[in-house]
Amino acid sequence: MKKLLFAVAGTSTLMLAACSSNNQDSVENAELNQPAAEFNDMSGEALNDAAAGEAAALGTQQQQLEQENAAAPADENAAAPAPVEDDDEQNVSGM
């Protein structure tokens, strides 16, 4: 039993010694996996361009809706939609 204990302890010591925190390969790999600053700049520019395009499209849509609302006659006597008399349609909280 003691021999097995010493064998396991020796093996685990060797395994831990192999996992040194001073491993230059892992440091270089971590540096290689970092995105380049140019890539970050390009992706930021692309996001800004997309946001500006979407803002322009929304502005155009808002102008169109305002023109449609201004062109529509303001009929104050327009009929309101008829109330729904069906009990099943009124009780949606029971679903």
Secondary structure, DSSP 8 states (H G I E B T S, - for coil): -HHHHHHHHHHHHHHHHHS-TT-HHHHHHHHHTS--HHHHHHHHHHHHHHHHHHHHHHHHHHHHHHHHHHHS---TT---------HHHH-GGG-
